[in-house]
Amino acid sequence: MHPFTRNWCARLIFGPLLLLALAAGNPAAAQDSGAGRADQHNIQRVGVLDLDFVLRNAQVTGKIRELLNGKREEFNQEFAVIEQELRNREKELQEKRSLLSNQAYNDELRKFQERVASVQQDVQAKRQSLDRAFQDAQDRLRGRAIEIITGLASERRLDLVLNRDTGPQQNRNVVLIFRQELNITEEVLKRLDAQTQNARLVINEEK
C-alpha cells in the first residue's frame, strides 16, 4: 500500500481521538503548534489481533480444561458415595422413628441435618475452588499472551495494537475492516503454544 494511503487509513480511524486529546490540553497551543503535535502522534504501523481467539485456541487451554474435567469427575464420584451414605442414614432414621423417644429422635435428626448442611457446603466450596482454578489459569495465560504481544510489537516496531474481539461477549473495541497483513493473531498463538507446551499444570484445591 502506498504510504499516503496507509497514513490516510490511520487518520480515518484514529484522527478524531487524537484531535480530541489535543483540544483537551491547551487549545491555544494546539493552534500554534498543531503540525508539530500531529507529527508526534502520527501512527505509522498498526497491528490487529483477536486475543479471545488466541486464549480459546491455545493448546494449553485444552489441557487445562481436560485437567479440570478430570477433577470434576473425581469430585462427582466422591460426593456420589457420600450422597448414598446420607440416603442410607435417612432411611435408618425413618425405620428407628417408632423405637426412639421424641428427644432421642430429634437429637438424631439434628445431627443428620447438620451433616447434610456440611456436605452441601463442601460441594459448593469444591465447585467454587475448581472455577477459581480455571479463572486463575486463564488470567496467567492472558498475562503470558500480553507479554508475547508486547515483544512482537517491539520487534515489528508497531505503534499501536488493536484487539479484534470476535468472542461471544464482544467489547467496544471491534475492528471491522483491516488489511490481513496487519493481523498478528496467528503469530501470537504460535508463540504462546511454543512457550507453554511444557507447562506444568497443577490444580490447587482449596479446602
LINDARA-V162396 format. One record per residue. N is the residue number from 1. RES is the residue in three letters. PHI is phi in whole degrees, -180 to 180 (NA if undefined). D_LAST is the distance of its C-alpha to the last C-alpha in Angstrom with 2 decimals. Layout:
N RES PHI D_LAST
N RES PHI D_LAST
This chain:
1 MET NA 58.87
2 HIS -62 61.45
3 PRO -53 60.00
4 PHE -64 61.55
5 THR -65 59.79
6 ARG -63 56.42
7 ASN -65 56.80
8 TRP -63 57.98
9 CYS -63 54.81
10 ALA -62 52.63
11 ARG -68 54.63
12 LEU -62 54.48
13 ILE -83 50.66
14 PHE -109 50.01
15 GLY -52 53.33
16 PRO -57 52.64
17 LEU -67 49.42
18 LEU -68 51.26
19 LEU -64 54.19
20 LEU -64 51.99
21 ALA -65 50.35
22 LEU -68 53.79
23 ALA -67 55.18
24 ALA -73 52.33
25 GLY -82 53.20
26 ASN -139 56.93
27 PRO -55 59.23
28 ALA -65 62.35
29 ALA -65 60.94
30 ALA -64 59.75
31 GLN -72 63.33
32 ASP -71 64.83
33 SER -128 62.61
34 GLY -61 61.16
35 ALA -65 62.16
36 GLY -64 60.55
37 ARG -67 57.23
38 ALA -61 57.29
39 ASP -65 57.71
40 GLN -65 54.71
41 HIS -103 52.45
42 ASN -68 53.98
43 ILE -96 51.33
44 GLN -99 52.69
45 ARG -127 49.83
46 VAL -126 47.00
47 GLY -116 44.10
48 VAL -130 42.27
49 LEU -148 39.02
50 ASP -108 36.54
51 LEU -66 33.15
52 ASP -63 31.33
53 PHE -62 33.27
54 VAL -59 32.33
55 LEU -68 28.56
56 ARG -68 28.85
57 ASN -101 31.08
58 ALA -62 29.69
59 GLN -60 29.15
60 VAL -68 25.73
61 THR -63 24.63
62 GLY -64 25.48
63 LYS -67 23.53
64 ILE -64 20.39
65 ARG -63 20.88
66 GLU -63 21.61
67 LEU -65 18.47
68 LEU -67 16.30
69 ASN -62 18.51
70 GLY -64 17.95
71 LYS -64 14.16
72 ARG -65 14.87
73 GLU -66 17.42
74 GLU -60 15.20
75 PHE -61 12.82
76 ASN -64 16.04
77 GLN -67 17.47
78 GLU -61 14.60
79 PHE -80 14.73
80 ALA -66 18.50
81 VAL -66 18.80
82 ILE -65 16.90
83 GLU -62 19.05
84 GLN -66 22.14
85 GLU -62 21.35
86 LEU -67 21.16
87 ARG -64 24.42
88 ASN -64 26.04
89 ARG -65 25.06
90 GLU -64 26.48
91 LYS -64 29.62
92 GLU -62 30.06
93 LEU -63 29.92
94 GLN -64 32.57
95 GLU -71 34.73
96 LYS -89 34.53
97 ARG -55 35.29
98 SER -79 38.98
99 LEU -95 38.55
100 LEU -107 36.49
101 SER -70 37.68
102 ASN -59 36.33
103 GLN -64 34.44
104 ALA -65 32.89
105 TYR -65 32.02
106 ASN -63 30.45
107 ASP -65 28.32
108 GLU -64 27.15
109 LEU -66 26.60
110 ARG -63 24.57
111 LYS -62 22.21
112 PHE -64 21.96
113 GLN -65 21.26
114 GLU -66 18.50
115 ARG -66 16.90
116 VAL -62 17.45
117 ALA -62 15.98
118 SER -65 12.73
119 VAL -66 12.61
120 GLN -62 13.56
121 GLN -65 10.79
122 ASP -63 8.25
123 VAL -62 10.66
124 GLN -64 10.94
125 ALA -64 7.40
126 LYS -65 7.46
127 ARG -63 10.94
128 GLN -64 10.50
129 SER -63 8.18
130 LEU -68 11.05
131 ASP -63 13.62
132 ARG -66 12.65
133 ALA -63 12.74
134 PHE -66 16.16
135 GLN -64 17.40
136 ASP -64 16.63
137 ALA -64 18.50
138 GLN -66 21.29
139 ASP -64 21.66
140 ARG -66 22.04
141 LEU -66 24.50
142 ARG -63 26.41
143 GLY -60 26.73
144 ARG -65 28.19
145 ALA -63 30.52
146 ILE -63 31.75
147 GLU -62 32.57
148 ILE -65 34.55
149 ILE -62 36.34
150 THR -62 37.28
151 GLY -65 38.70
152 LEU -66 40.56
153 ALA -63 42.02
154 SER -69 43.30
155 GLU -61 44.83
156 ARG -93 46.64
157 ARG 55 47.50
158 LEU -80 46.06
159 ASP -81 46.68
160 LEU -155 44.17
161 VAL -124 41.41
162 LEU -106 40.75
163 ASN -94 37.80
164 ARG -98 39.10
165 ASP -84 36.25
166 THR -113 36.87
167 GLY -74 33.42
168 PRO -64 32.92
169 GLN -115 32.26
170 GLN -70 35.18
171 ASN -91 35.44
172 ARG -82 38.73
173 ASN -92 39.55
174 VAL -99 41.01
175 VAL -100 43.76
176 LEU -88 46.04
177 ILE -130 48.81
178 PHE -162 48.88
179 ARG -73 50.55
180 GLN -62 48.50
181 GLU -68 49.11
182 LEU -82 47.01
183 ASN -78 43.94
184 ILE -109 41.56
185 THR -58 38.72
186 GLU -64 39.39
187 GLU -67 39.81
188 VAL -64 36.48
189 LEU -63 34.77
190 LYS -61 36.66
191 ARG -70 35.63
192 LEU -64 31.97
193 ASP -62 31.97
194 ALA -65 33.79
195 GLN -79 31.40
196 THR -115 28.19
197 GLN -65 29.60
198 ASN -109 28.06
199 ALA -64 24.77
200 ARG -93 21.86
201 LEU -97 19.05
202 VAL -133 15.49
203 ILE -103 12.35
204 ASN -87 9.45
205 GLU -88 6.37
206 GLU -80 3.77
207 LYS -91 0.00
